[in-house]
Amino acid sequence: MCAAFLWQANPNRWTGSGSLESYIADESGYVYWSTPPEQCRHDRFGIGDRAYLWRTRSNSGPRGIIAIGTVAELPKQLLPGGEPLFARPKRLASHGDEHTASSEWKTGIVISDVRLRAETGMLTHEVLVEVLPRLARGAQGTVFGIDDDQNRRIERMWAERRPGG
C-alpha cells in the first residue's frame, strides 16, 4: 500500500464540457479520475487513501497540486452502460465521455480542498521539487504512488499555505 496517490490532470487534453478546473471545483466535491492499471497496481489502493490532483503545465495556471481529497471508490472499469456500478454515475457523465479518457479504469475521489492558483495556496512545482522531483520535472503518466515521507511533507506544506491561515 502507498500512503497516498497523485493523479496528473492536463487541462490541454481535457475533453469534457467546461474546464478541468470547473470539474475539480464542482460543488459536488466528487470526481472520477482515470487510473490505468499499467501505471499503478490497483491492489495498492484503499478507501480513505489521500488523493492529490496535480495540474500539468497549461494556460490555466502553474503546474502543481491544485486539490486534495480521499479515495472513496476503488478503481473499477467503466464499460459501456456500466455507469450504475459507480456510486455517483451522474459525475461520470457530467463533463463528457469518460470512455475517451486516458483509461476506462476510474477511481472515485471526494475532494476536500481546491486551490487553483499560487495566490490561493496551491503547491506549485517549484515548492515541490525536493518532495516530488520526478513530477516537478514533468514525469509522464496519470497516477503515481506517494510514500509516507512525501505524504507528510505535502500535508505540512498544504497546511502552511492555507489561505487566511
Buried (B, 14 or more C-beta within 10 A) or exposed (E): EBBBBBBBBBBEEBEBEEBBBEBBBBEEBBBBBBBBEEBBEBEEBEEEBBBBBBBBBBEBBBBBBBBBBBBBBBBBEBEEEBBEEBEBBEBBEBBBEBEEBBBBBBBBBBBEBBBBEBEEBBBBBEBBEEBBEEBBEEBEBBBBBBEEEBBBBBBEBBEEBEEEE
